[in-house]
C-alpha cells in the first residue's frame, strides 16, 4: 500500500526509493531526525567533495526538502497543517491545526497498530464466577459499553473510535519565556501499553493554539475571560468535524485492509488542574469534577454531586436569552459565562466529559494509565521543543508545522524500509488478554559488573559498607559449615571469621537489581521493568559531592523465592554493595560441595517487624538494628532480596531542617513501612 503511494516508482529493486542509495537515505534520515539545523546541514554539504564522495543527489537542505525528495516524493501519512484565523472579541488569532478526521484515520489505518486495535467493548473478570470486574484498557470500562449500546440502538453495527484529547501549554525556550500550546490526539482503540510509549507514534499533534496573553486588556477578569473564550473558540473549530462523523459514522479502513463504519466520539480530555479549569470553565480553587465548595475540597466526608453536562449545556444555551440571563444561568451551573465553550461540540455526540472522581474514572474509562498527563509532558520534547529549536525563531509556527510534517514522512519511510529489509513479513494475529494478576516477576542482573574492581577501602568510604570485610568473613565461615545442626554463637563466629584470609582485595560491583515482567498483554516485546534497587557510591562531580544511593529492600530470611503472609521470615535492610566473588577464589575459600550464588549483597538491617501494625495509621514501625553501638550487617544472596521497600521517616512534631532526601536514611532512626506504595506491597502487608 505504501509503495503504491510513492511517486513514479522507477526502480523496483531499490528499497530506499525515492532515495538513490542506502547512504543517501541514511544521510537524509540523520538530517531530519538526528541532525542539526538546516543551515548547518547545508554548510556541511557545501564542503568541497562531501556530497560527491557520498554520492548524494542533493547539495543543500533546500533541495532535500522542497525541490527534490521529501516534500514532493515521499507519501503523506498524516494530514498537513492548515492555518486559519479565529475571531474573538473583535480580534483575529492564528490557529494551526489538522483535519481531526484525517488524523483519526491515520492512527486507525496505521499498519503498525493493525493487529492490536480493539473494535468492541469487553467485560473482564478477575474470578471464574465473573463476580469481580476487572478494569484495565479503555475497552473494558463502562463508558465504551454504554456508548456502544446507545449506538447500536440507533445504528447497529457501528464501531466506536474513542477520541482522547490532551492540551498543555509548555515553554519552548530556557529564556525569553517563549511558549507553545500543543493539542494532542490519540484513540482508545490502541492498547494503553502502546499509547503510553511516545516512540510508538500513537499520538498525533493535532493543533497549535494561540499563546497570546492579551496584555492589552487591562482588566484582569476581562482578560482571563477573553483568554478562556479564545481557547474554547479554537477547540470548537478543531473538534467541529467530530459532530457529523460521530453521529452519522464514516467508512474507515484499518491497517489490515478491513473497512468498518466508524463513529469517532469524544471520550476523554487529559489535562492538569489549570487545563481542567480552562476546559470546564470552573473558577480557580473549585473542583472541575463535582459541586463541592472550595473550602471543602480537602474533606473526605463532605457530600458532593458530580457536575452534569446537560446543566452546563442548558446554561450555555441561555446566551440567546440575553446577557443577564446568560450570566445568571452560568453562575447557577457553576461555570464562567463563556461564549464559545467547546462542550457544545461534545453535546452532539451524546456523551459526557471525563469529569468524574478516580474510582469512577477507572470503572468508566479503565485504569488511570489510559489518560496520564505524563504522556503529554514527554510529547512536548518531540513535538514542540525540538520543533521550535529547528526554526530561526521568526514566524516559528509555520516552520514548526513544516518541520513536523517532514519528520513524520521520514519516520513513515523508515518503517517501510525496515519492513522491506525484514522480508516484508506479515504479523501473526494478536489476541488481547487481561493483565496478569499474580505478581509474577523475574529478578534481572546485568551480564557485566558496573565497576570491574572496587577495593575494600572504597566500599567503606564511597559505598558506606562500614563492616564489609567482617561481614564477608562471617559469610564464608557460615557457608563452609554448610547445614551444621548446631549454630554458632556470635562470639564463636567472630573468632572463626578472624582467621579468614581473602585471596583478593578488590571485587566486581553492580549498581542495580531489577525485577521485570514480560506479561504486558502480549502488546510489547521484551522485559518491562517493574521495580529496582540501587546501590551507588558517592562521587565528586567537580567541586560538588553527589551522595551515595543505598536503597532499602524487603528481604527473605527463609531462603525461599516466595512471599508468605507471615512477616516473621522477612526483614527490611539497606543495600550498600552488590557484588560477586571471583570464580578462581571460590575453590580456595569453599569446599567443592558448596554452591555460592553468583551475586551477593552487603545489607544493614532494621529491627524485625512487630507483631502488629500501629493502630492509628496501620503501618509497621521499624528502626535501625544496633549491636554494641554499630549497625548490624551481613552478606546475603541477591536472590533473597524480594523487592524494594519504601520507608517514611517518623518526623515527630516537626521535620528537622537538616534532613534531606539524600541523607534522611542516615539521619533518621525510626521509620514507617509504606504498605500503600503499590499493589504488590499492599498484598504483602494486608
Number of C-alpha atoms within 10 A of each C-alpha: 8 13 15 9 13 16 13 11 13 10 11 9 7 13 19 21 24 21 20 15 16 13 14 20 21 13 14 22 17 13 18 23 13 10 14 13 16 18 13 14 17 17 13 15 18 13 10 9 10 13 17 12 8 13 13 20 16 19 18 19 22 15 15 19 20 12 13 17 18 21 17 14 20 22 18 21 21 20 18 16 20 13 14 14 13 16 13 17 8 6 9 12 15 16 22 21 24 20 18 21 17 15 22 24 21 21 25 24 21 21 17 17 22 21 19 18 21 21 16 15 22 16 13 18 15 15 10 7 7 11 10 11 13 20 23 20 25 31 26 25 25 21 23 23 19 14 19 20 14 14 19 13 10 12 14 12 13 20 23 27 24 24 20 20 21 23 25 18 18 18 15 20 13 7 7 8 9 13 17 21 18 24 20 20 20 23 28 24 24 24 22 21 16 17 21 20 14 14 11 12 18 22 25 22 22 25 25 25 22 20 19 11 11 12 9 7 12 9 9 10 9 12 16 15 17 19 18 22 22 27 21 22 19 28 22 18 17 21 18 19 15 22 20 14 17 22 18 15 20 19 13 21 18 19 20 14 12 10 13 16 17 23 25 27 24 26 24 22 18 21 20 13 13 14 17 19 21 22 20 24 22 20 15 13 13 17 21 25 20 17 17 19 13 12 9 14 15 10 9 7 7 10 9 13 10 14 20 15 20 14 15 21 17 15 23 24 15 17 18 9 9 9 12 10 14 21 19 15 22 23 14 13 22 21 19 22 23 21 18 19 25 22 20 18 18 22 16 15 20 16 17 17 17 19 20 17 11 11 11 14 19 23 19 22 24 24 21 17 17 22 25 15 16 13 18 22 14 13 19 22 14 14 19 24 18 15 21 23 15 19 18 13 12 8 9 15 20 14 17 22 23 18 19 21 20 18 18 19 19 22 17 19 23 16 13 17 16 13 14 13 11 9 8 11 9 8 9 7 9 13 12 15 12 17 15 13 9 7 11 11 17 14 17 15 15 11 7 10 17 15 12 12 13 14 14 18 16 14 21 17 13 16 22 22 21 20 18 22 18 16 20 21 21 22 16 17 20 17 16 15 15 12 9 10 7 7 11 14 8 9 9 10 16 16 11 15 20 12 10 16 9 13 12 11 11 17 19 18 25 24 20 18 20 19 20 17 17 17 20 17 16 16 17 12 10 11 15 15 15 13 15 17 22 22 24 23 20 17 13 9 8 7 6 8 10 13 15 18 21 23 21 24 23 18 26 23 13 12 13 12 11 9 15 13 10 10 15 14 16 19 18 26 26 26 28 29 26 27 24 19 17 14 10 9 12 15 11 11 16 16 13 9 8 13 11 15 12 13 17 22 25 25 27 23 22 22 16 18 18 12 10 10 15 12 8 6 8 15 18 20 21 22 18 22 17 14 9 6 7 11 15 18 25 18 21 22 18 21 19 19 25 18 20 23 21 19 21 16 20 16 12 7 6 7 10 12 6 8 15 11 6 13 13 14 21 10 13 16 14 17 20 19 21 18 20 14 12 10 10 14 18 12 13 13 18 9
